[in-house]
Amino acid sequence: GIGFDLWLGQLDNVFPPESGLGLGGTAAEIGAKTLTNSLIWGTLANSFSIVSRRVLEGSSPYAAVQYWSTRVIEVTSNDLRFFPVWNTITFSAVPHDYQVSFVAMGALIFNIYISLVANARAARDR
């Protein structure tokens, strides 16, 4: 979305897409860009998602933040199992003009996976 587009623009200032060899730079540059993206953007986006969903479901902001503190490690762990690989592909092989769309496609795949996991857990807990 717009947030990721703005974030990617800032990330490109630090790790220019045309630097080094290939589409995204050297292996070290791609690795640094991938880790920076996953650890900063991933954590912020996951945190916003966890808190905002709870508030939209009727929880107070305080209760939503309390819930966040119990979930953020697991959600971030799941995120780090998928997005570093996806982003390495994105930053090394996808033309710059299509990177935001490619990451959005990855987010769709990841969200389907997370929904399946959550639904399976809910069904098991019934």
Backbone as CSV, one residue per row, in Angstrom:
resi,resn,N_x,N_y,N_z,CA_x,CA_y,CA_z,C_x,C_y,C_z
1,GLY,0.808,-1.177,0.000,0.000,0.000,0.000,0.857,1.249,0.000
2,ILE,0.234,2.338,0.341,0.901,3.639,0.339,2.023,3.669,1.371
3,GLY,1.759,3.098,2.552,2.789,3.082,3.595,4.042,2.365,3.140
4,PHE,3.866,1.199,2.509,5.044,0.460,2.052,5.735,1.196,0.921
5,ASP,4.976,1.843,0.062,5.567,2.610,-1.034,6.454,3.726,-0.482
6,LEU,5.969,4.431,0.549,6.766,5.490,1.172,7.991,4.902,1.874
7,TRP,7.784,3.781,2.582,8.894,3.115,3.263,9.954,2.664,2.257
8,LEU,9.523,2.034,1.170,10.471,1.551,0.172,11.265,2.711,-0.422
9,GLY,10.624,3.855,-0.595,11.330,5.040,-1.081,12.452,5.438,-0.140
10,GLN,12.175,5.405,1.163,13.212,5.727,2.147,14.297,4.657,2.181
11,LEU,13.882,3.406,2.072,14.844,2.302,2.050,15.754,2.406,0.823
12,ASP,15.186,2.853,-0.292,15.975,3.051,-1.521,16.992,4.178,-1.367
13,ASN,16.709,5.151,-0.495,17.695,6.204,-0.239,18.926,5.644,0.461
14,VAL,18.706,4.653,1.335,19.810,4.044,2.071,20.492,2.963,1.231
15,PHE,19.681,2.165,0.532,20.173,1.058,-0.311,19.659,1.274,-1.724
16,PRO,20.314,2.131,-2.526,19.814,2.442,-3.873,19.664,1.185,-4.733
17,PRO,18.541,1.071,-5.439,18.302,-0.131,-6.241,19.293,-0.302,-7.390
18,GLU,19.909,0.775,-7.848,20.821,0.670,-8.985,22.271,0.452,-8.555
19,SER,22.526,0.336,-7.258,23.906,0.137,-6.802,24.368,-1.297,-7.033
20,GLY,25.633,-1.485,-7.143,26.205,-2.826,-7.242,25.847,-3.532,-8.534
21,LEU,25.886,-4.863,-8.478,25.612,-5.698,-9.639,24.150,-6.116,-9.660
22,GLY,23.607,-6.333,-10.818,22.249,-6.843,-10.936,21.210,-5.784,-10.631
23,LEU,19.965,-6.234,-10.455,18.855,-5.316,-10.233,18.922,-4.642,-8.876
24,GLY,19.322,-5.382,-7.844,19.194,-4.843,-6.506,20.485,-4.538,-5.797
25,GLY,21.619,-4.813,-6.374,22.871,-4.540,-5.715,23.629,-5.819,-5.421
26,THR,24.666,-5.693,-4.616,25.468,-6.855,-4.259,24.703,-7.719,-3.257
27,ALA,25.190,-8.920,-3.030,24.542,-9.821,-2.072,24.486,-9.182,-0.684
28,ALA,25.557,-8.507,-0.274,25.584,-7.854,1.040,24.545,-6.726,1.108
29,GLU,24.432,-5.949,0.036,23.448,-4.856,0.011,22.025,-5.397,0.046
30,ILE,21.787,-6.447,-0.729,20.448,-7.052,-0.748,20.127,-7.640,0.623
31,GLY,21.097,-8.315,1.228,20.885,-8.874,2.565,20.599,-7.807,3.596
32,ALA,21.363,-6.722,3.566,21.149,-5.627,4.513,19.794,-4.965,4.293
33,LYS,19.424,-4.771,3.048,18.130,-4.157,2.731,16.988,-5.066,3.183
34,THR,17.138,-6.369,2.934,16.118,-7.337,3.323,15.942,-7.369,4.837
35,LEU,17.051,-7.454,5.575,16.960,-7.506,7.035,16.411,-6.212,7.615
36,THR,16.860,-5.086,7.088,16.348,-3.797,7.548,14.849,-3.715,7.311
37,ASN,14.422,-4.103,6.120,13.003,-4.070,5.792,12.205,-4.990,6.710
38,SER,12.660,-6.219,6.871,11.913,-7.189,7.668,11.842,-6.794,9.135
39,LEU,12.963,-6.356,9.690,12.983,-6.048,11.114,12.278,-4.747,11.461
40,ILE,12.409,-3.734,10.628,11.768,-2.447,10.947,10.339,-2.406,10.419
41,TRP,10.170,-2.522,9.093,8.823,-2.433,8.524,7.936,-3.561,9.024
42,GLY,8.476,-4.778,9.044,7.687,-5.924,9.496,7.186,-5.753,10.915
43,THR,8.061,-5.308,11.808,7.665,-5.115,13.205,6.624,-4.006,13.333
44,LEU,6.845,-2.889,12.646,5.879,-1.786,12.716,4.528,-2.181,12.123
45,ALA,4.543,-2.816,10.957,3.287,-3.200,10.302,2.538,-4.242,11.124
46,ASN,3.252,-5.227,11.661,2.604,-6.244,12.487,2.039,-5.633,13.768
47,SER,2.784,-4.737,14.385,2.313,-4.090,15.614,1.054,-3.274,15.347
48,PHE,1.069,-2.499,14.283,-0.111,-1.707,13.926,-1.305,-2.620,13.674
49,SER,-1.078,-3.706,12.968,-2.155,-4.643,12.649,-2.745,-5.272,13.912
50,ILE,-1.892,-5.737,14.803,-2.365,-6.387,16.034,-3.189,-5.409,16.865
51,VAL,-2.671,-4.221,17.096,-3.357,-3.241,17.951,-4.634,-2.741,17.293
52,SER,-4.563,-2.381,16.017,-5.750,-1.818,15.360,-6.884,-2.837,15.249
53,ARG,-6.581,-4.098,15.014,-7.639,-5.113,14.950,-8.355,-5.233,16.282
54,ARG,-7.609,-5.218,17.382,-8.231,-5.323,18.707,-9.096,-4.103,19.003
55,VAL,-8.607,-2.909,18.660,-9.390,-1.691,18.890,-10.662,-1.719,18.052
56,LEU,-10.549,-2.144,16.792,-11.724,-2.222,15.924,-12.726,-3.271,16.408
57,GLU,-12.233,-4.277,17.141,-13.127,-5.289,17.711,-13.752,-4.821,19.017
58,GLY,-13.397,-3.624,19.497,-14.020,-3.068,20.688,-13.147,-3.010,21.923
59,SER,-11.907,-3.476,21.847,-11.003,-3.396,22.996,-10.551,-1.958,23.204
60,SER,-10.234,-1.643,24.448,-9.655,-0.330,24.719,-8.234,-0.313,24.161
61,PRO,-7.695,0.874,23.898,-6.298,0.929,23.439,-5.351,0.246,24.426
62,TYR,-5.593,0.404,25.718,-4.733,-0.238,26.726,-4.803,-1.756,26.600
63,ALA,-6.012,-2.298,26.494,-6.172,-3.749,26.352,-5.545,-4.234,25.043
64,ALA,-5.662,-3.436,23.989,-5.080,-3.806,22.697,-3.562,-3.878,22.790
65,VAL,-2.953,-2.935,23.495,-1.502,-2.945,23.663,-1.086,-4.128,24.551
66,GLN,-1.873,-4.433,25.564,-1.585,-5.602,26.399,-1.632,-6.875,25.565
67,TYR,-2.635,-6.994,24.693,-2.745,-8.148,23.808,-1.548,-8.194,22.858
68,TRP,-1.166,-7.028,22.336,0.003,-6.940,21.453,1.228,-7.550,22.119
69,SER,1.422,-7.247,23.399,2.624,-7.725,24.087,2.665,-9.250,24.191
70,THR,1.509,-9.898,24.096,1.485,-11.366,24.155,1.595,-12.006,22.775
71,ARG,1.410,-11.238,21.722,1.345,-11.807,20.364,2.479,-11.391,19.440
72,VAL,3.117,-10.266,19.699,4.034,-9.693,18.715,5.220,-10.613,18.418
73,ILE,5.731,-11.331,19.394,6.876,-12.213,19.148,6.489,-13.337,18.192
74,GLU,5.342,-13.974,18.420,4.901,-15.066,17.540,4.625,-14.569,16.126
75,VAL,3.940,-13.443,16.026,3.615,-12.899,14.703,4.894,-12.504,13.964
76,THR,5.814,-11.856,14.653,7.074,-11.458,14.033,7.893,-12.682,13.629
77,SER,7.864,-13.707,14.459,8.571,-14.950,14.134,8.032,-15.565,12.844
78,ASN,6.704,-15.617,12.716,6.098,-16.126,11.480,6.489,-15.250,10.293
79,ASP,6.469,-13.948,10.499,6.838,-13.001,9.455,8.278,-13.244,8.985
80,LEU,9.172,-13.494,9.936,10.588,-13.686,9.601,10.863,-15.033,8.949
81,ARG,9.909,-15.937,8.975,10.058,-17.207,8.258,9.725,-17.054,6.778
82,PHE,9.006,-15.997,6.431,8.544,-15.826,5.054,9.192,-14.638,4.348
83,PHE,9.103,-13.462,4.962,9.449,-12.250,4.229,10.926,-12.058,3.904
84,PRO,11.883,-12.501,4.694,13.266,-12.344,4.235,13.538,-13.050,2.904
85,VAL,12.974,-14.234,2.724,13.144,-14.934,1.443,12.422,-14.173,0.337
86,TRP,11.170,-13.798,0.615,10.374,-13.075,-0.388,11.051,-11.754,-0.763
87,ASN,11.547,-11.027,0.245,12.178,-9.735,-0.037,13.526,-9.885,-0.723
88,THR,14.245,-10.948,-0.445,15.496,-11.184,-1.168,15.206,-11.358,-2.654
89,ILE,14.160,-12.120,-2.961,13.748,-12.277,-4.361,13.327,-10.924,-4.929
90,THR,12.534,-10.187,-4.162,12.041,-8.885,-4.615,13.181,-7.942,-4.951
91,PHE,14.111,-7.774,-4.004,15.162,-6.774,-4.177,16.261,-7.207,-5.139
92,SER,16.338,-8.509,-5.431,17.404,-8.961,-6.327,16.925,-9.288,-7.732
93,ALA,15.641,-9.631,-7.901,15.198,-10.129,-9.203,14.010,-9.386,-9.804
94,VAL,13.288,-8.616,-9.016,12.091,-7.933,-9.520,12.465,-6.497,-9.897
95,PRO,12.108,-6.071,-11.107,12.387,-4.680,-11.493,11.791,-3.698,-10.476
96,HIS,12.512,-2.637,-10.221,12.145,-1.672,-9.180,10.691,-1.209,-9.285
97,ASP,10.206,-0.938,-10.479,8.839,-0.433,-10.643,7.772,-1.431,-10.207
98,TYR,8.123,-2.689,-10.066,7.154,-3.725,-9.691,7.354,-4.259,-8.273
99,GLN,8.314,-3.722,-7.540,8.618,-4.266,-6.223,7.480,-4.098,-5.223
100,VAL,6.823,-2.956,-5.201,5.713,-2.757,-4.260,4.599,-3.756,-4.555
101,SER,4.272,-3.948,-5.825,3.227,-4.916,-6.196,3.640,-6.333,-5.851
102,PHE,4.909,-6.659,-6.034,5.384,-8.006,-5.726,5.325,-8.272,-4.221
103,VAL,5.696,-7.276,-3.414,5.596,-7.432,-1.961,4.133,-7.542,-1.543
104,ALA,3.250,-6.799,-2.203,1.817,-6.909,-1.897,1.314,-8.317,-2.194
105,MET,1.792,-8.923,-3.261,1.409,-10.303,-3.566,1.919,-11.236,-2.469
106,GLY,3.132,-10.998,-1.990,3.666,-11.783,-0.881,2.837,-11.598,0.378
107,ALA,2.402,-10.369,0.639,1.563,-10.101,1.808,0.240,-10.853,1.716
108,LEU,-0.319,-10.927,0.518,-1.552,-11.694,0.324,-1.328,-13.165,0.679
109,ILE,-0.253,-13.736,0.163,0.067,-15.143,0.455,0.286,-15.328,1.951
110,PHE,1.044,-14.429,2.568,1.333,-14.522,3.999,0.061,-14.394,4.831
111,ASN,-0.816,-13.464,4.472,-2.053,-13.272,5.233,-2.992,-14.461,5.104
112,ILE,-3.024,-15.096,3.945,-3.819,-16.320,3.798,-3.266,-17.400,4.727
113,TYR,-1.953,-17.551,4.757,-1.320,-18.529,5.645,-1.656,-18.230,7.113
114,ILE,-1.481,-17.000,7.536,-1.746,-16.625,8.933,-3.217,-16.860,9.269
115,SER,-4.122,-16.553,8.352,-5.553,-16.789,8.589,-5.839,-18.278,8.744
116,LEU,-5.219,-19.096,7.914,-5.418,-20.546,8.029,-4.912,-21.062,9.376
117,VAL,-3.754,-20.583,9.796,-3.197,-20.980,11.092,-4.118,-20.537,12.233
118,ALA,-4.571,-19.298,12.187,-5.453,-18.781,13.242,-6.775,-19.523,13.273
119,ASN,-7.341,-19.801,12.113,-8.617,-20.528,12.058,-8.457,-21.962,12.545
120,ALA,-7.350,-22.588,12.217,-7.101,-23.966,12.690,-6.952,-23.972,14.208
121,ARG,-6.260,-22.980,14.755,-6.094,-22.876,16.200,-7.435,-22.631,16.880
122,ALA,-8.258,-21.766,16.308,-9.580,-21.481,16.888,-10.447,-22.722,16.868
123,ALA,-10.412,-23.476,15.781,-11.209,-24.706,15.680,-10.719,-25.743,16.687
124,ARG,-9.421,-25.824,16.876,-8.842,-26.781,17.823,-9.203,-26.412,19.266
125,ASP,-9.285,-25.123,19.556,-9.577,-24.661,20.909,-11.055,-24.734,21.288
126,ARG,-11.911,-25.009,20.318,-13.354,-25.083,20.610,-13.714,-26.316,21.351
